Amino acid sequence: MSTTIRISISIFLTVAFSTTTHARVYKLYFLGGQSNMAGLGRVEELPDSLNCPIPGIMIYHGNPAPDKVAADGRGIWSELRPGHGNPFRSNGSENTYSARFGVEITFAQRLNELDPESHIAILKYARSGTSIDSSAAGRAGCWAPHFDSGEGIGKGINQYDHFLATVRSALSVHDIDGDDHPDKLIPSGIVWMQGESDGHSAETARRYLDNLTFLMKTIRAAFLQDDLPIIIGRISDSGQDVDGMVWNYGQIIQEAQAAFVRADPNAALVTTTSSYGYSDRAHYDSAGYLDLGRRFAEALVTIYRPSE
């Protein structure tokens, strides 16, 4: 993790989370992980009520980038709309929306229903295929905070650094809704959907609990709140492989996710993923993403009271 980025994060968080007179207060939620967080629901399959911008919900979606390149974090604050699924991109001036969506749409919609007095801001950074363990990274990348591979400007830069750069860039904007008044962002939750790539080998699967625990600790640290609510989406398996298991050691990952939640009083596990249909061997269908977003929101309010 870059020392410069870490220092910059602390500076921006101090400013963004400080009390500002007449500021609009937003509850800030981080959505992170790999492809089932990036999202592969089909926009064309959305009902008309969701296939449109969602007024008042703001999102900053960091540009997904590979390991061993300069820290990215490019994005813009914009009103939430469909198209934040893979392969969403941003150049820092404008977003290039995709024909796919993720959990963010129904997550925001359901939170708005459960906590109607609050303003919602979403910070999203996810990259398909990424592991936590660096030995499982392949070409997709990993989230290991102590990653030190690469050379030159990209040395030691990985998904955790791109996440930090996303936080830094997002929080450098003090008027996220463009109303000419500064806004106050209150970190209110982490939603994590990842683990499939760590389930391809017994070695990385057995390290997953320790890796997940450390990564969640460092993500909480980035938001300066060591008891920030964490919602984990349990990985599932479509069974669409010759041996009936796409993730050969996925059960170990599931057990690790459950163990993490049992050990953390401010964490919850969403398990409905096992009932979802699939659009391919690894990814949920559109109905699955719609349900998962709602379940994430409902799990969050079991940890904090909406009035907080």
C-alpha positions in Angstrom: 0.0 0.0 0.0 1.4 3.4 -1.0 2.4 5.6 1.9 1.4 8.7 -0.1 -2.1 7.2 -0.7 -2.5 6.3 3.0 -1.6 9.8 4.1 -3.9 11.4 1.5 -6.7 9.1 2.6 -6.4 10.3 6.2 -6.4 13.9 5.1 -9.5 13.6 2.9 -11.4 11.5 5.4 -10.7 14.1 8.1 -12.2 16.8 5.9 -15.1 14.7 4.4 -16.2 13.3 7.8 -15.9 16.5 9.8 -19.0 18.5 10.7 -19.8 21.3 8.2 -22.4 24.0 8.8 -25.5 23.5 6.5 -24.0 20.3 5.0 -26.2 17.7 3.6 -25.4 14.5 5.4 -25.0 11.3 3.4 -24.6 7.8 4.7 -21.7 6.3 2.7 -21.6 2.6 1.8 -18.7 0.8 0.2 -19.5 -2.0 -2.3 -16.5 -4.2 -3.1 -15.3 -7.6 -4.3 -15.1 -9.5 -7.6 -17.5 -10.2 -10.5 -20.7 -10.9 -8.6 -20.2 -7.5 -7.0 -19.1 -5.9 -10.3 -22.5 -7.1 -11.6 -23.6 -9.0 -14.7 -27.4 -8.5 -14.5 -28.9 -7.4 -17.9 -30.2 -3.8 -18.0 -32.7 -4.9 -20.6 -34.3 -7.2 -18.1 -34.9 -4.5 -15.5 -38.5 -3.5 -14.8 -39.4 0.0 -16.0 -39.4 1.2 -12.4 -35.7 0.4 -12.0 -34.5 1.0 -15.6 -34.0 4.7 -14.9 -32.0 7.1 -12.8 -32.8 6.9 -9.0 -33.2 10.5 -7.8 -31.2 11.5 -4.8 -28.9 8.5 -4.7 -25.3 9.4 -5.4 -22.6 6.9 -6.5 -18.9 7.1 -7.1 -17.7 4.1 -9.1 -13.9 3.8 -9.2 -12.4 2.7 -12.6 -11.4 -1.0 -12.3 -7.7 -1.5 -13.0 -5.3 -4.4 -12.9 -2.4 -5.0 -10.4 1.0 -3.6 -10.9 -0.1 -0.3 -12.6 -0.3 3.2 -11.2 -3.1 3.6 -8.6 -6.2 4.6 -10.5 -9.4 5.6 -8.6 -10.9 7.6 -11.4 -14.6 8.3 -11.3 -17.2 10.9 -10.8 -20.1 11.5 -8.4 -23.3 11.0 -10.3 -26.9 10.1 -9.7 -27.4 6.3 -9.6 -28.7 4.7 -12.8 -28.4 1.3 -14.5 -25.1 0.5 -16.2 -22.7 0.2 -13.2 -22.2 -3.5 -14.0 -19.2 -5.1 -15.8 -17.6 -3.6 -18.0 -18.3 -0.2 -16.5 -15.4 2.3 -17.0 -14.6 5.9 -16.0 -12.0 8.3 -17.1 -12.5 10.7 -14.3 -14.5 13.1 -16.4 -17.3 10.9 -17.6 -18.6 7.4 -17.1 -19.0 4.8 -19.8 -22.0 2.8 -18.7 -22.4 -0.9 -19.6 -25.5 -3.0 -20.5 -25.1 -4.7 -17.1 -26.0 -3.9 -13.5 -25.1 -5.1 -10.1 -26.6 -5.0 -6.6 -26.4 -1.2 -6.3 -29.8 -0.5 -7.7 -32.0 -2.5 -5.3 -29.5 -2.0 -2.5 -30.1 1.7 -2.7 -33.8 1.3 -3.3 -34.3 -1.0 -0.3 -32.2 1.2 2.0 -34.3 4.2 1.0 -37.4 2.3 2.0 -35.9 1.1 5.3 -34.2 4.4 6.2 -36.2 7.1 4.4 -34.9 10.0 6.5 -31.3 9.4 5.3 -29.4 10.4 2.2 -27.5 7.6 0.5 -24.1 7.7 -1.2 -22.5 4.6 -2.7 -18.7 4.1 -3.2 -18.1 1.1 -5.5 -14.9 -0.5 -6.5 -14.9 -4.1 -7.8 -13.0 -6.1 -10.3 -13.9 -9.4 -11.9 -11.9 -12.5 -11.0 -9.9 -10.9 -8.1 -8.8 -12.9 -5.1 -7.6 -11.8 -1.7 -4.7 -14.1 -1.7 -1.9 -13.0 -4.0 -1.1 -16.6 -5.1 -4.6 -16.9 -6.5 -4.5 -13.6 -8.4 -3.7 -14.8 -11.9 -4.3 -12.0 -14.4 -7.3 -10.5 -12.6 -5.5 -9.2 -9.5 -5.7 -9.5 -5.7 -6.7 -7.4 -2.6 -3.8 -8.4 -0.3 -2.8 -5.1 1.5 0.9 -6.1 1.8 1.2 -6.9 -2.0 4.7 -5.9 -3.2 5.0 -7.3 -6.7 5.6 -5.3 -9.9 8.2 -2.7 -10.7 8.4 1.0 -11.4 5.3 3.2 -10.8 3.2 0.0 -10.4 5.3 -1.7 -7.8 3.2 -2.8 -4.9 0.0 -1.5 -6.4 -3.0 -3.9 -6.4 -6.7 -3.9 -5.8 -6.5 -2.6 -2.3 -4.5 0.4 -3.6 -7.0 1.0 -6.4 -9.7 1.0 -3.7 -7.7 3.5 -1.6 -7.3 5.7 -4.6 -11.0 5.5 -5.3 -11.7 6.6 -1.7 -9.2 9.4 -2.0 -10.7 10.7 -5.3 -14.3 10.4 -4.2 -13.7 12.2 -0.9 -11.8 15.0 -2.6 -15.2 16.2 -3.9 -16.9 18.2 -1.2 -20.1 18.9 -3.1 -21.1 15.4 -4.4 -24.6 16.3 -5.5 -23.7 19.6 -7.3 -26.0 21.8 -5.4 -23.2 24.3 -4.5 -23.2 23.3 -0.8 -20.7 21.1 0.9 -21.8 17.6 1.9 -20.9 15.5 4.9 -20.2 11.7 4.3 -20.7 9.3 7.2 -19.2 5.8 6.7 -22.1 3.5 7.4 -21.3 0.1 6.0 -19.1 -2.3 3.9 -20.7 -4.8 1.6 -18.4 -7.5 0.3 -19.2 -10.1 -2.4 -16.0 -12.1 -3.2 -14.2 -15.4 -2.5 -14.8 -17.5 -5.5 -11.3 -17.0 -6.9 -9.8 -18.0 -3.6 -11.7 -21.3 -3.8 -9.8 -22.9 -6.7 -7.1 -24.4 -4.4 -7.1 -25.9 -1.0 -4.1 -23.8 0.1 -5.7 -20.4 -0.7 -9.1 -21.5 0.6 -7.6 -22.5 4.0 -6.0 -19.1 4.2 -9.2 -17.2 3.4 -10.5 -16.6 6.9 -7.2 -15.0 7.9 -7.0 -13.1 4.7 -10.6 -11.9 4.9 -10.2 -10.8 8.5 -7.2 -8.8 7.8 -8.6 -7.2 4.6 -11.8 -6.1 6.4 -9.7 -4.7 9.2 -7.7 -2.6 6.7 -10.8 -1.5 4.8 -12.4 -0.4 8.1 -9.2 1.5 8.9 -9.5 3.4 5.6 -12.8 4.7 6.8 -11.4 5.4 10.3 -14.0 3.2 11.9 -13.0 -0.1 13.4 -16.6 -1.3 14.1 -18.1 -0.3 10.7 -20.8 -2.8 9.8 -19.8 -5.4 7.3 -22.2 -7.5 5.2 -20.7 -10.6 3.5 -22.4 -12.3 0.6 -21.8 -16.0 0.8 -20.4 -17.5 -2.4 -22.4 -20.2 -4.1 -21.8 -22.8 -6.8 -23.8 -23.3 -10.0 -22.6 -26.8 -10.3 -21.9 -26.2 -14.0 -18.7 -28.1 -14.2 -17.7 -31.7 -15.2 -17.3 -32.6 -11.5 -20.3 -30.7 -10.4 -18.3 -28.0 -8.6 -17.0 -24.8 -10.3 -15.2 -23.8 -7.0 -13.6 -27.0 -5.9 -12.9 -25.7 -2.4 -15.8 -23.3 -2.2 -17.2 -25.0 0.9 -14.0 -24.0 2.8 -14.6 -20.4 1.7 -18.2 -20.6 2.8 -17.1 -21.9 6.2 -14.6 -19.1 6.5 -17.2 -16.5 5.7 -19.5 -17.8 8.4 -16.7 -18.0 10.9 -15.7 -14.4 10.2 -19.3 -13.2 10.9 -19.6 -15.3 14.0 -16.4 -13.7 15.4 -17.5 -10.1 14.5 -20.5 -8.6 16.3 -20.8 -5.9 13.6 -21.0 -8.3 10.7 -23.7 -10.3 9.0 -23.9 -13.0 6.3 -26.3 -13.1 3.4 -26.9 -16.7 2.4 -29.7 -16.5 -0.2 -27.2 -16.8 -3.0 -27.6 -20.5 -2.9 -31.1 -20.2 -4.3 -30.3 -18.0 -7.3 -30.3 -18.9 -10.9 -27.2 -18.4 -13.1 -26.6 -16.6 -16.4 -23.4 -18.7 -16.8 -21.3 -21.1 -14.7 -20.1 -18.3 -12.3 -22.6 -15.5 -12.3 -26.1 -14.9 -11.0 -29.0 -14.0 -13.3 -30.7 -10.6 -13.3 -33.3 -11.7 -10.7 -30.4 -12.9 -8.4 -28.7 -9.5 -8.4 -32.0 -7.7 -7.8 -32.7 -9.9 -4.7 -29.1 -9.8 -3.5 -29.1 -6.0 -3.4 -32.3 -6.0 -1.2 -30.9 -8.7 1.1 -27.7 -6.7 1.6 -29.7 -3.6 2.6 -31.9 -5.6 5.0 -28.9 -7.2 6.6 -27.3 -3.8 7.2 -30.3 -2.5 9.2 -30.0 -5.5 11.5 -26.7 -4.1 12.6 -27.5 -0.4 12.8 -30.7 1.4 13.6 -32.0 3.5 10.7 -32.2 6.6 12.9 -28.5 6.5 13.7 
